[in-house]
Amino acid sequence: MSLYSLLQQREKTGRPIRIGIIGAGTFSTAFLSQVRLTPGMQLVGIAELDLEKAKQACLRTGWPEEVISFGDSTATINDGARKGKVVLTGDSEQLIRAELDVIIEITGITEAGTYHAWTALETGKHVIMVNVETDVLLGKVLRKKADEKGLVYSLAYGDQPALICELIDWARTAGFEIVCAGKGTRYQPEYHYSTPETVWKHLGFSEERLASGTYNPQMYNSFLDGTKSAIEMCAVANATGLLPQKGGLQFPPVAADELPDILKPKSAGGILEHSGTVEVVASENRDKTPIKRHLRWGVYIIFKALNDYARQFFSQEEVHTDSSGVYVALSRPLHLIGFELGVSVASAALRTEATGSADLLVADVASAAKKDLKSGDILDGEGGYTVYGRLVQAEESMRHKYLPMGLSREAKVVRSVAKDSILTYDDVELDDGQFSYKIRKMVEEDFKSPGR
């Protein structure tokens, strides 16, 4: 039975999927515009420190003001849900402990995301993790906890990692071998050193566009400086077993038409270190000229036609292959962020299936210095002034004790680190009382254990 049919059934029987959202940013707002139009779903509440921001997100997406209420206790949230209200609260824990089926974590903050996901699983809720930063730091342990509880821990459909995982699953289920998978982005080598002060110049955002005050420069900079690309490809790798290249992401400028000719192993005339990996393609050439038919907002996979019959068929049907007919590309030109998030919610609640989930640890995101760092400097995390994320193989990260990007915020540098060098745990002083630090240590110990 289709997801939509299952949702209609839940609507008909008066048992909608009860949903709580933590965080009221862009991704959340897009979901708000759709969830009220989707049968079989009920938005119970939104946890957000800025309650006015949450209220405006609801109003902008068509929610009547009379259905919006406020409350900071679980009892109030449950009572509001029974009355058909959407309760806005500044207390995320009270929302998590309400009568819900699914918690959607959209804060983008690793420490908060860790606590929210862990608590939600402890209290019997499925978790949709839009907060990919937390997933790449701790995903395997959160997935393990969900499995033990009979729950779902899932990447978010509409975000690129889950869409890539769907394409990979389709290809493998059809008997194809994955060569490479990834997404597009805007990239230049100097963007690695971009800061919240330079990001708007690089992106060309006008003063009028920025005047609304809704644009977060550090968040946007994390997309530009390569950190978000490393994070998202790490999530894909750990959900699918695709192994990053030892050199990390190359960000080659590649048009959609060129994908199968370039994204294949060097032994076959391509640029990849090996087959079965991830890569992000740039939407412009290194001289900053745009690429026609770029994939800046899209996702792709490259797979192999493993026999003569398949190659002949693909040639006859004008399937998009390289010149040999062996390497085949399939791409999707865009993603719709939170507008598509309902697919993950329905999959988790109605089929107990994740739209991508980290049950492996083959990749990690290490913290690399944006500038020469000296003892006493305080790191400011993803998208900031001090470090950018670099995709590495998990084995290398664990062996060298690389500092995970997800633990870099507010870490104190204790010895000099040269620009572009990867920081290690020995280079910084961390707050080992952080919940995310404690769970990360569980991830690392699990990696070292026999039979992992």
C-alpha positions as CSV (number, residue, x, y, z in Angstrom):
1,M,0.0,0.0,0.0
2,S,1.3,3.5,-0.9
3,L,2.3,5.9,1.8
4,Y,-0.5,8.2,0.7
5,S,-3.0,5.5,1.1
6,L,-1.7,4.7,4.5
7,L,-2.0,8.3,5.5
8,Q,-5.6,8.5,4.1
9,Q,-6.4,5.4,6.2
10,R,-5.0,7.1,9.4
11,E,-7.0,10.2,8.6
12,K,-10.2,8.2,8.1
13,T,-9.8,6.4,11.4
14,G,-8.9,9.5,13.3
15,R,-5.4,8.4,14.2
16,P,-3.1,10.9,12.6
17,I,0.7,10.8,13.0
18,R,1.4,13.2,15.9
19,I,4.4,15.3,15.1
20,G,6.7,17.6,17.2
21,I,9.2,19.9,15.6
22,I,12.3,21.4,17.3
23,G,13.5,24.5,15.5
24,A,11.7,27.0,13.4
25,G,14.1,27.9,10.6
26,T,13.9,27.6,6.8
27,F,13.6,23.8,6.6
28,S,11.0,23.8,9.3
29,T,9.0,26.5,7.7
30,A,8.9,24.6,4.4
31,F,7.5,21.6,6.2
32,L,4.9,23.7,8.0
33,S,3.5,24.8,4.6
34,Q,2.8,21.2,3.7
35,V,2.0,19.3,6.9
36,R,-1.4,21.1,7.4
37,L,-2.3,20.0,3.8
38,T,-1.4,16.4,4.3
39,P,-4.0,13.9,5.5
40,G,-3.1,11.6,8.3
41,M,-0.7,14.1,10.0
42,Q,-1.1,16.3,13.0
43,L,1.4,18.9,14.0
44,V,1.2,19.0,17.8
45,G,3.8,21.5,18.7
46,I,6.9,23.5,17.8
47,A,9.8,24.0,20.3
48,E,11.7,27.2,19.5
49,L,13.5,29.7,21.8
50,D,12.2,32.6,19.7
51,L,8.4,32.0,20.0
52,E,7.6,35.0,17.8
53,K,9.8,33.4,15.1
54,A,7.8,30.2,15.4
55,K,4.5,32.0,15.3
56,Q,5.5,34.0,12.2
57,A,6.6,30.8,10.5
58,C,3.1,29.3,11.0
59,L,1.4,32.4,9.9
60,R,3.5,32.8,6.7
61,T,2.6,29.2,5.7
62,G,-1.1,29.6,6.1
63,W,-1.9,28.4,9.6
64,P,-4.9,30.3,11.0
65,E,-3.9,32.4,14.1
66,E,-6.7,30.9,16.1
67,V,-5.1,27.4,16.1
68,I,-1.8,28.7,17.5
69,S,-1.4,28.6,21.2
70,F,1.5,28.8,23.7
71,G,2.5,26.5,26.6
72,D,5.5,25.2,28.5
73,S,4.2,22.0,30.0
74,T,3.6,18.6,28.6
75,A,0.1,18.6,29.9
76,T,-0.7,21.9,28.1
77,I,0.8,20.5,24.9
78,N,-1.3,17.3,25.1
79,D,-4.4,19.3,25.9
80,G,-3.8,21.6,23.0
81,A,-3.4,18.7,20.6
82,R,-6.7,17.3,21.7
83,K,-8.3,20.6,20.8
84,G,-6.7,20.8,17.4
85,K,-4.2,23.5,18.5
86,V,-0.5,23.8,17.5
87,V,1.3,24.6,20.7
88,L,4.5,26.8,20.6
89,T,6.9,26.3,23.5
90,G,10.3,27.4,24.5
91,D,10.9,24.0,26.3
92,S,11.9,21.3,23.9
93,E,12.0,18.6,26.6
94,Q,8.3,19.2,27.4
95,L,7.5,18.8,23.7
96,I,9.5,15.6,23.5
97,R,7.7,14.1,26.4
98,A,4.2,14.9,25.0
99,E,2.0,12.3,23.3
100,L,3.8,12.2,20.0
101,D,4.8,9.6,17.4
102,V,7.6,11.5,15.7
103,I,10.2,14.2,16.7
104,I,11.8,16.2,13.9
105,E,15.1,17.7,15.0
106,I,16.0,20.9,13.0
107,T,18.2,23.0,15.3
108,G,21.5,22.5,13.4
109,I,23.3,22.6,16.8
110,T,25.2,19.4,17.7
111,E,24.8,19.5,21.5
112,A,21.1,20.3,21.3
113,G,20.5,17.7,18.6
114,T,22.2,15.0,20.6
115,Y,20.1,15.6,23.7
116,H,16.9,15.9,21.7
117,A,17.4,12.7,19.7
118,W,18.6,10.7,22.6
119,T,15.6,11.8,24.8
120,A,13.1,11.3,22.0
121,L,14.3,7.7,21.5
122,E,14.3,7.1,25.2
123,T,10.6,8.2,25.4
124,G,9.5,6.1,22.4
125,K,9.5,8.5,19.5
126,H,10.8,8.1,16.0
127,V,13.4,10.7,15.2
128,I,13.8,12.5,11.9
129,M,17.3,14.1,12.0
130,V,17.4,17.1,9.8
131,N,20.4,18.1,11.9
132,V,23.0,16.4,9.7
133,E,25.8,17.8,11.8
134,T,24.7,15.6,14.7
135,D,24.2,12.6,12.5
136,V,27.7,12.6,11.2
137,L,29.1,12.9,14.7
138,L,26.9,10.3,16.4
139,G,24.6,8.7,13.9
140,K,25.7,5.1,14.4
141,V,25.0,5.2,18.1
142,L,21.6,6.9,17.6
143,R,20.7,4.3,15.0
144,K,21.7,1.5,17.3
145,K,19.6,3.0,20.1
146,A,16.6,3.3,17.8
147,D,17.0,-0.3,16.7
148,E,17.1,-1.5,20.4
149,K,13.9,0.5,21.0
150,G,12.1,-0.8,17.9
151,L,12.0,2.8,16.6
152,V,13.2,4.6,13.5
153,Y,16.2,7.0,13.4
154,S,16.2,8.6,9.9
155,L,17.8,11.2,7.7
156,A,15.3,13.8,6.3
157,Y,13.8,13.4,2.9
158,G,14.0,16.6,0.9
159,D,17.5,17.1,2.2
160,Q,20.1,15.9,-0.3
161,P,21.6,13.0,1.7
162,A,18.3,11.2,1.9
163,L,17.5,11.7,-1.7
164,I,20.9,10.3,-2.6
165,C,20.3,7.3,-0.4
166,E,17.0,6.7,-2.2
167,L,18.8,6.7,-5.6
168,I,21.5,4.3,-4.2
169,D,18.9,2.0,-2.8
170,W,17.0,2.0,-6.1
171,A,20.1,1.1,-8.1
172,R,21.3,-1.7,-5.7
173,T,17.8,-3.2,-5.5
174,A,17.8,-3.3,-9.3
175,G,21.1,-5.2,-9.3
176,F,23.4,-2.3,-10.3
177,E,26.8,-1.6,-8.7
178,I,27.2,2.0,-7.4
179,V,30.4,3.7,-8.6
180,C,29.8,7.2,-7.2
181,A,27.1,9.2,-5.6
182,G,26.8,12.8,-4.6
183,K,25.4,16.3,-5.2
184,G,26.2,19.6,-6.8
185,T,27.2,22.9,-5.1
186,R,28.9,26.2,-5.9
187,Y,32.6,25.9,-5.2
188,Q,35.9,27.6,-5.6
189,P,39.1,26.6,-3.7
190,E,39.3,29.9,-1.9
191,Y,35.8,29.4,-0.4
192,H,37.3,27.2,2.2
193,Y,38.6,30.3,3.9
194,S,35.3,32.3,3.6
195,T,33.9,33.7,6.8
196,P,30.6,35.2,7.9
197,E,32.0,38.6,6.8
198,T,32.8,37.5,3.3
199,V,30.0,35.1,2.5
200,W,27.5,37.6,1.1
201,K,30.2,39.0,-1.3
202,H,31.0,35.5,-2.6
203,L,27.3,34.7,-3.0
204,G,26.4,38.1,-4.5
205,F,23.5,38.7,-2.1
206,S,22.2,42.3,-2.4
207,E,21.6,44.7,0.5
208,E,17.9,44.6,-0.2
209,R,17.8,40.8,0.0
210,L,19.6,40.8,3.3
211,A,17.5,43.6,4.8
212,S,14.9,41.1,6.0
213,G,17.3,39.9,8.7
214,T,16.3,36.3,8.1
215,Y,19.7,35.2,6.6
216,N,22.2,33.6,9.0
217,P,25.7,34.4,7.6
218,Q,27.4,31.5,9.5
219,M,24.8,29.0,8.3
220,Y,25.1,30.1,4.7
221,N,28.9,30.2,5.0
222,S,28.9,26.5,6.0
223,F,27.5,25.7,2.6
224,L,30.0,27.9,0.8
225,D,33.2,26.9,2.7
226,G,32.7,23.2,1.9
227,T,31.8,22.1,5.4
228,K,28.2,21.3,4.6
229,S,29.2,19.3,1.5
230,A,31.6,17.2,3.7
231,I,28.9,16.7,6.3
232,E,26.3,15.6,3.8
233,M,28.6,13.2,1.9
234,C,29.7,11.8,5.3
235,A,26.0,11.1,6.1
236,V,25.6,9.4,2.7
237,A,28.7,7.3,3.2
238,N,27.7,6.1,6.7
239,A,24.2,5.2,5.5
240,T,25.3,3.3,2.5
241,G,28.9,2.1,3.0
242,L,30.3,4.1,0.2
243,L,33.9,4.9,1.1
244,P,35.3,8.4,0.8
245,Q,38.4,8.9,-1.3
246,K,41.6,9.3,0.7
247,G,42.0,12.8,-0.8
248,G,38.5,13.8,0.4
249,L,36.2,15.7,-1.9
250,Q,37.7,17.1,-5.1
251,F,34.7,19.3,-6.2
252,P,35.4,18.8,-9.9
253,P,33.4,21.2,-12.2
254,V,31.1,18.8,-14.0
255,A,28.0,19.3,-16.1
256,A,25.1,16.9,-15.8
257,D,25.9,15.6,-19.3
258,E,29.5,14.8,-18.3
259,L,28.8,12.9,-15.1
260,P,29.5,9.3,-16.3
261,D,32.6,10.3,-18.3
262,I,34.3,12.0,-15.4
263,L,33.0,10.3,-12.2
264,K,34.5,6.9,-12.8
265,P,37.7,5.4,-11.6
266,K,41.0,6.6,-12.9
267,S,41.6,3.1,-14.3
268,A,38.6,3.7,-16.6
269,G,39.6,7.2,-17.6
270,G,37.9,9.1,-14.9
271,I,39.1,11.0,-11.8
272,L,38.0,8.8,-8.9
273,E,40.6,7.1,-6.6
274,H,38.3,4.1,-6.5
275,S,34.8,2.9,-7.3
276,G,32.1,2.9,-4.6
277,T,32.6,6.4,-3.3
278,V,31.1,9.9,-2.9
279,E,31.9,13.2,-4.6
280,V,30.5,16.7,-4.9
281,V,30.5,18.4,-8.3
282,A,31.0,22.2,-8.7
283,S,28.5,24.3,-10.6
284,E,31.1,26.6,-12.1
285,N,34.6,26.3,-13.6
286,R,37.7,27.3,-11.6
287,D,37.7,30.6,-13.6
288,K,34.2,31.2,-12.2
289,T,32.5,30.8,-15.5
290,P,29.1,29.0,-15.1
291,I,28.6,25.5,-16.2
292,K,25.7,24.9,-18.5
293,R,23.3,22.2,-17.2
294,H,25.1,22.3,-13.8
295,L,23.8,20.3,-10.8
296,R,24.1,23.0,-8.1
297,W,20.8,22.1,-6.4
298,G,20.6,18.4,-7.5
299,V,21.8,14.9,-6.7
300,Y,23.2,12.1,-8.8
301,I,24.4,8.5,-8.9
302,I,26.8,6.7,-11.2
303,F,26.3,2.9,-11.6
304,K,27.6,0.2,-13.9
305,A,26.0,-1.8,-16.6
306,L,27.5,-5.2,-15.7
307,N,26.9,-7.2,-18.9
308,D,26.7,-6.8,-22.6
309,Y,22.9,-7.1,-22.7
310,A,22.4,-4.1,-20.3
311,R,24.9,-2.0,-22.3
312,Q,23.2,-2.8,-25.6
313,F,19.8,-2.0,-24.2
314,F,21.0,1.3,-22.6
315,S,22.6,2.3,-26.0
316,Q,19.4,1.6,-27.9
317,E,17.2,3.5,-25.4
318,E,19.6,6.5,-25.3
319,V,20.3,6.0,-21.6
320,H,22.9,8.5,-20.3
321,T,26.2,6.6,-20.3
322,D,29.9,7.3,-20.8
323,S,31.5,6.6,-24.2
324,S,32.1,2.9,-23.2
325,G,28.5,2.3,-22.3
326,V,29.5,0.8,-19.0
327,Y,29.1,3.8,-16.7
328,V,25.6,5.2,-16.3
329,A,24.4,8.4,-14.7
330,L,21.0,9.2,-13.1
331,S,20.4,12.6,-11.6
332,R,17.7,14.7,-10.1
333,P,18.1,18.5,-10.8
334,L,16.8,19.9,-7.5
335,H,15.7,19.2,-3.9
336,L,12.9,20.9,-2.1
337,I,14.1,20.7,1.5
338,G,11.3,20.7,4.1
339,F,8.6,20.6,1.4
340,E,9.4,16.9,1.0
341,L,9.9,16.1,4.7
342,G,6.5,14.4,5.0
343,V,7.9,11.4,3.2
344,S,10.3,10.7,6.1
345,V,7.6,11.2,8.7
346,A,5.2,8.8,6.9
347,S,7.9,6.2,6.2
348,A,9.0,6.2,9.9
349,A,5.5,6.1,11.5
350,L,3.7,3.9,9.0
351,R,6.3,1.6,7.6
352,T,9.0,1.8,10.3
353,E,11.4,2.5,7.5
354,A,14.1,5.2,7.5
355,T,14.8,7.4,4.5
356,G,18.6,6.8,5.0
357,S,20.2,6.0,8.4
358,A,23.7,5.6,9.7
359,D,24.3,2.0,10.5
360,L,28.0,2.2,9.6
361,L,31.0,4.3,10.3
362,V,33.2,4.6,7.3
363,A,33.4,8.4,7.1
364,D,34.0,11.3,9.4
365,V,34.2,15.1,9.1
366,A,37.5,16.5,10.5
367,S,38.2,20.1,11.5
368,A,40.7,21.9,9.3
369,A,42.2,25.3,10.1
370,K,41.0,28.2,8.0
371,K,44.0,30.2,9.2
372,D,47.1,29.8,11.3
373,L,45.7,29.1,14.8
374,K,47.6,29.9,18.0
375,S,47.3,28.7,21.6
376,G,44.3,30.4,23.3
377,D,42.2,30.8,20.2
378,I,38.6,29.7,20.5
379,L,37.1,27.7,17.6
380,D,33.7,28.8,16.4
381,G,32.5,25.7,14.6
382,E,30.8,25.1,11.3
383,G,30.7,28.1,8.9
384,G,32.7,30.4,11.2
385,Y,36.1,32.1,11.1
386,T,38.4,29.4,12.3
387,V,37.8,25.9,10.8
388,Y,36.1,24.2,7.9
389,G,35.1,20.6,7.6
390,R,37.0,18.0,5.6
391,L,35.7,14.6,4.6
392,V,38.0,11.8,5.7
393,Q,37.8,8.0,6.0
394,A,36.7,7.0,9.5
395,E,39.7,4.7,10.0
396,E,42.1,7.6,9.3
397,S,40.2,9.9,11.6
398,M,40.2,7.4,14.5
399,R,43.9,6.5,14.0
400,H,45.0,10.2,14.0
401,K,42.5,11.3,16.6
402,Y,41.1,14.0,14.4
403,L,38.9,16.6,16.0
404,P,35.3,16.0,14.7
405,M,33.7,19.1,13.2
406,G,30.7,18.6,15.5
407,L,32.8,19.1,18.6
408,S,34.8,22.2,17.3
409,R,32.5,24.9,18.5
410,E,34.0,26.7,21.6
411,A,37.0,24.3,21.7
412,K,40.1,26.1,23.0
413,V,43.3,25.7,21.0
414,V,46.2,24.7,23.2
415,R,49.0,24.6,20.6
416,S,49.7,26.2,17.3
417,V,48.1,24.7,14.2
418,A,49.0,25.7,10.7
419,K,46.4,26.8,8.1
420,D,44.8,23.9,6.3
421,S,46.1,21.4,8.9
422,I,43.6,19.0,10.4
423,L,43.2,19.6,14.2
424,T,43.4,16.6,16.6
425,Y,42.0,16.1,20.0
426,D,45.6,16.9,21.3
427,D,45.4,20.4,19.8
428,V,42.4,21.5,21.8
429,E,40.8,21.6,25.2
430,L,37.2,20.4,25.1
431,D,34.3,20.5,27.6
432,D,34.1,16.8,28.3
433,G,30.9,17.4,30.2
434,Q,29.0,18.0,27.0
435,F,26.5,15.3,26.2
436,S,27.6,15.2,22.6
437,Y,31.2,14.6,23.7
438,K,30.1,11.6,25.9
439,I,28.1,10.0,23.1
440,R,30.9,10.6,20.6
441,K,33.2,8.7,22.8
442,M,30.7,5.8,22.6
443,V,31.0,6.0,18.9
444,E,34.8,5.9,19.0
445,E,34.9,3.0,21.5
446,D,32.4,1.1,19.3
447,F,34.7,1.6,16.3
448,K,37.6,0.1,18.1
449,S,35.7,-2.9,19.3
450,P,36.2,-6.3,17.5
451,G,33.5,-7.3,15.1
452,R,32.4,-3.7,14.5
